């Protein structure tokens, strides 16, 4: 259920841009969702469909691109991708440090709209 407020925010962004650009119909919404995000594609689509009923977005297909986790080493500033499915301790490939800052992989954004 935690997806609903996030999906509502994305829906509102779509409607705002559609209104500002006199869009008649949104046919697809391209989203970027971080790999580390716990948002589930199925629930994003379900909530989006619920919110879209009776609007110019009704029937729009969500195209969800997963953004990989990239971190920056706090010690040497090296940035690198992390495969979270490996389940092992992450070390910087350059200096072997284990403290990082997120660069990408936690976001959820509306990348673009396909409209008519």
N, C-alpha and C positions, 0 to 999 in steps of 0.2 A: 504494500500500500504506500510505501514511501516514494514510489515513482510518481504518484499523482501530482504533488506540488511541482516537481521538476518538469513533468510533461506539460502541466498547465502553463508554466513559464515559457516553454518552447512554443506551445500553441499560441500564446499571446504575442510572441515575437512574430510568428507567421502572419497572424491577423493584422498586426500593426503595419508590417511591410506591405501586405496586400492592399490594405486601405490607402496607405500613402502613395501607392503606385497604380491605383485604379484597376487592380487585378479582378478578373471576372471569376476565375476558378484556379485553385491550386491543385495540381494533379500529383505532385510528388514533393516530398520534403527530404532533403539530404542532411543527415545528422552525423556529427562526429561524437562518438562516445568513447571515453577512455577505457582501456582494457582493465584497469584497476577498479573502475566504477562498478558498483554492485547492481546497476540497472540492468534488468532483463529485457531483451529485445521484445519478447512476446507481450510483456506487460506495458512496455512503452507504446506498442501499437494498439493494444486494447484501450488504454486510457486515452490515447490520442483520438481513436475512433469515437469514444464516448463523448469527448469534448467537441468533436467536429460535427456531430449530428446537427443538421439543419443550417450549416454554414457553408461558405464557399470552399471549405477545406474537406467537407464530407467526401469520403471515398479516396482521399489522397493516400498514396503509398509512401510509407517511410522507408528510406534507404539508409541503413545504419552502417557506418564505417567505424570499425574499432581502431582506436588510436593506441599504438604500443606504449608501454611504460618506458620512459627515458628518464634517467636520473643524472645529477651532476655531483661529482665527488666534492665533499666539503673541504677536503685536504688539498687536492691538486687541481680542482675545477674541470677534470675530464668528464665529458658527457658520454653516456653509453646506454644502449637498450638493455632491458632486463626481461628475461622470460620468466614470468611469475609461475608458470606451470611446473618449473623444475623443482620448486620447493626447497632449494638449498640456500645457504647463506650467500648473500651477494657481496662481492668484493670488487673494488675498482680494478680494472685490468691494468692500469698504469702504476698505481702505488699500493694496491691491496687494502686500502682503507675501507671501513664499513659504515661510514656516516655519509648520507646523501640528502639532496634536496630534489623534489620532483620537478621535472621539466615538462613532461607531458604524461598522459595516461590516466588522469583523474577527471578530465573535463567532459562536459556535454554541451555541445553547441549546435545551433542551426547553421549549417554551412551554406546552403542555397535552397531556393525554391524553384520548382518547375511549374510554370503557370501558363494560362491561356487568357 
